[in-house]
Amino acid sequence: MVASSEGVRLTELSTGAGCACKLPLEKLDDLFSSFREGLAPASDDLLVGALDGDDAAVLRLDAERALVLTTDFFTPIVDDPYDWGRVAAANSLSDVYAMGGRPLIAVNLTAWPGEVLPIRLLNDVLRGGADLAATAGCEVVGGHTIDDAVPKYGMAVLGIAHPERLLAIDRLRPGDHLVLTKPLGTGVITTALKNGAADDAVVRAAVDSMTTLNAAASEVALAAGVRAATDITGFGLAGHLHRMLRASGAAAELYAGSVPLLPDALELAARFVPGGTRTNMAYLAPTVDVDSDVPHDLAVLLHDAQTSGGLLLAVPGDPAPLVAALAARGIDASVIGEVVEGQPGRVRIRGGAATR
């Protein structure tokens, strides 16, 4: 991807390589355990709070309406400021969709090195975020900006959902089929970009994926009766699945050959592995078993720290009607595994493809 019109390579100013730089799973678990007692819900109407570890908070207003609140922001992962804004906005909105909600309004969260980067670039970032949010029917109504040595951008988003039709991470059941709605590989591709080794066409495919909203996938899932879902971001596919399984008291088997990948992602995984991906692999090693016939680079991608990834859906019964309904909305979803009885949080990655 070419540099901005100002000749600035934004990724050179990023402290993270190729991912949204979530706090590592291990540190996040330590953080929550250190002040868990102070996170008890204050009201029965708080349907999802900090203790749940889900994608967003949910507060019931009445029998028909619940508010969904989330926020996300990160350093540049692409060099085009407009595209960075679009990616960051899609990533911020994604948690609302992952809960089965619809975004209503958002505010910008921005850190900007005003003495280093022209303010015109920030305008491009904000324009990209606003344009992407507009496609979701979400109004951007202001925000907050601070001066910082490292640029950062994202949004706080307020959405709405039905309190009895939420998607959550703790509702997996043995026998559910796992469906993924976007290909993997944004972490290794954007890391390759930062190192000047990613073709423009490859980066464009990654940007197109990251700026595709999960709105249609969420709507189809709700219509099909899906109740368990999450979006795939910094913890990677294996990490987010592990969290769902741990919360649900179940285990799972993934079929590596069925997991969709972005163009050139497998080749780039042999050379460019984000720090977040390495951290995911190290932390998950005790609970993720990788069969010997799974190529190492493919296993890396199953842990790859994603930005604005797809939804991981747990589908009771035959997943074919759901996959067909997603295809009718232009979503090339894949059945990648199933939930099984076993140690809560345990994931086995098998070679080959799923039977469905």
N, C-alpha and C positions, 0 to 999 in steps of 0.2 A: 504494500500500500504506500502511495506517495506521501510525502510530508505535506503539511498544511500550506496554504497559500502564502503564509509568512515565512516559509522555509524552516519551520520548527518541527522536529520530530518529537511529538508529545510523549511517546513511549520511553524516550531517553530520560524523561523527568519522573517516570514512575518508579516507585520503590518496590513494586511487585512485578513479577515476570509472568504475564500471561494468564492471570486469573483475578477474580474479584477480591482476593486476599482476605478471606474470612479468617477469624481466629481459629487456629487448629482445633480439631475435635477434642484432643486431649486437654488442651487449655480451657476450652469452653466447658467441658465436663467439670474440671476443677473449679472454674469460676462459679458455676451454678451450685456445686456442692458446698462452697464456702459461705453462701448467704441464702441457702434454700429456705430457711425458716422465715425470712423476711419477704418471701414471694408468695405467701398464701393468698388466695383470692379473697378480696374484701366483699364480694357480692356473688350470689348464686347466678346473677346475670352475666358474669364474666365466664363465658363458655370456654374460651381458650386463653390462657395466660402464660406467663414466663415459665412456670413449672412444667407446662406441657411440651416445651421444646418444639413447637410446631412452627409453621411458616409465618404466621401473623397472629395478632391478638384479635379476639372476637368478643364483642359485648352485645348482648341481646337488648333490643329496645322494646320489643313487644313480640307477640306470637308470630308475626309475619316478617319482622325485620331485625337484622343484627348488623352492627358496624364492624368492619374489618380494618385494622390499622397495621401498617408495616412501614419500614424504611430500609433503604440500602444506598450505599454510595461507594465509589472506589476510584483508584488512580487510573490514568489513561491506559487502555489496552490496545488502542489503534491510534494512528497518527492523524487521521482526519478528524477535526474537532466536531464537525456536524455528525459524523458517524458515531463518535464517542458519546455524544449526547443522546443519540437514538438508542444505542445499546444500553446505556445506563438507565434510561427511562423504561425500556422494555424489561430490564432486569428488576427494577423497582416495582413495576406493576405486576410482575409475575407472581409474587407471593399472594396477592389478592386472588388471582385466578386459581392458584394452588389450593386455596381454601374454599373454592366454589363460589367466589364473590365476583362483583363487578365494580371496577374502580369508578369513583365519582369525582374527587378533587385531589390535587397534589400540590406540594410546595417544594421548591428547589432547595437543595443543600449543596453549597459550593465552597470550596477552598481554592484560592487563586493567588499565585505569586505575581502580584501586580507590577513589581519592578523588573520582572524577568520576561513575562509573557504579555503581548499586546492584549488590551481589553477586547479588541475585535475578535480574537479567538474565543474568548468567553462568550461573546454574543453568539458565535456559531454553535458552541456547545449547547447553550440554552435554547437556541432555535431548534436544534435537532431534538432535544428533549420535548419541547412543546409540540413540535410536529408529530412526533411519535405518539405522545399522549392524546393528541387530538384524534388520531385514528382509532383510539380506544374509547372515545367519547368522554375523556377525562380532562377536566379543566385544570390548568396550571395557574395557581392564584397568588403567586409571589414566592417568597423564600427567604433564605439567609445566606450571606456571603461573608467569609473571613479571609484575611490575608494569611497565606501559608506558603512555605517553601515548595511543597509538593502539591500540584493541582489534584483536586478531587471533585467528583460530581455525582449526584444521585437525587433521590426524591423521598419524601415522606408521603405516603399515599393513604387516603381514606376511601374505603369501598363499602358496599352493602351486599348482604347475602340473606338467605332464608335460614333461620336458626335451626330448622329441622332438616336441612339439606346441605350440610357442610361437608367438605372433604377434609379429612384429618389423617395424621400419620399413625394413629394407634388403632386402626380398624382392619388391619390385615388379618386374614384367616387362612389356615391351611386349605389348599385346594384353589385359592385365588391364582389367576394368571397375571403375570406382570407385563405391562404394555408400556413402551417408551415412545414418546411422540416427536423427539428430535434426535438427530445423530450426535455423537460425541466427538470431541477433538478440539474444542475452542482453546483449551489451555495450551496444548503443544503448538498449535498454529500461531497464536498470538505471541507465544514465547519465541518462536522462530522469526516472527515479524520483528520483534524487538532486537533480534540478533541479525537482521538484514538478510534472512535466508528463506523467506516465504514468498512465493509467486503472488502477483496481484490477484490472479483468478482464484487462488486458494483462499486468500484473505477475504476476497469478496464473497465467496461461498460461506465463510464463517460469519461475516457481518450480516449477510442475508438471513442466516439461521438465528443469530443473536437478536436481530431486530424483528423477528416474526413473533407476534404476540401469542400467548397461550390461551387467548380468549376462546377460540373455537374448540380447542381440545377440552377446556373446562366445561363448556356448554354441552358438548357431546357426552362427556363423562357423567355429568349430572343427569342428563336425559336417560342414560343407560342404567342408572341406579348405582353407579360407582360411589363408594363412600370413603375410600382410602386413597390418598394421593399425596405427592410432594413434588416440588420442582427441583431439578438437578442443577446445583450451583457449585460453590467452592469445595464441598466435601466429596465431590465426584459421585458417580453412580453407585459404587460400592459403599461409600460412606453414608449417603442419604438412605439407601436401602437398609443398611445396618441400623440406622436410627429408627426407621419405621418398624423394623422387626423387633428391636429391643423394646420399643414402646408397646408393641402388640403381643409380645410373648410368643413369637414364632421364629422360624428359620426360613431360608429360601435357597433355591438353586437357580443360578444364572447360566444361560447357554451362550458362551462367548461368540460363537459363530452367527448368532442371530442379532447381535447388537449392532445397530447402524452407526457408520462412521462418516465423518466429513472427508471430502477429497484430500488425499495426501496425508491425512492424519496419522495413519499407521507408519508411513515412511518417516515422517518428522518425529514420531515418538522414539525412534531409535537414536535421535540426535539432540532433541530439545525437550527436556522434562521440567516443568515448572516446579519451583520450590514447594508450592502448596500440594502438588501431586505427590512429590516424594514424602512429604509429611503425612499425607493420607495413607500411603502405602505402609509406612512404618507403624503408624498408630493402629491400622486395621489388621496388620499381619497376624495377631493372635486370634482373630475372629473371622477372617476371610481365608478360606482354603482354595488354592488355585491348583487344578489338576495339571499333571505334568505335560499333557498334550496341548495346553493353552500357550501360544507363543508369548514370550516375555513382553514384547512391545504392545500386544493386544491387552495383556493384563494391565500394563501401564495406563492405557486409555480407559479401562474400566474404573480406574482410580483418578482419572484426570480431573483437575480442578476446573470446573466449567463456569462460564458466565452466561446468564440468560439462557440456560438449557431448557429442555422440554419437560413435560410432566411425566412422572412415573406413576402409573395407575394400577391398582390392584382390582382385577375384574373377576367377580364370582361367575362360575359357569363358563360357557363357551365364549371366548373372546372374539370370535369371528364377526358377529354383528357389530360390535364396537369398532373393530378395525375397519370394517366396511363403511360405517358411519363417519369415521374420521377421514377416510379416503375421499368420501363425498364432499368433505369440507376442505380438501386439498392438503391433508396431513398424511404423510407416509409413515404411519406408525408400525411398530414391530412388536410381536410377542417375544419376549426375551427370557422368560423364566417362570417359575411358579413358587408359591409359598408352601412350605412343608412343616410338619411337626419337627421339633428339634430345639436345641438350646437357643433361647431368645437372643436375637441379634446375629446368629451364625449365618454366614453366606458361603455356599460352595459354588465356585466358578468352574463349570465343566466345558470341555472342548465340544465342537460341533454345534449344531443348530437345534432349536426347540422343535418339538414334533408337530406343533400347530403353526 
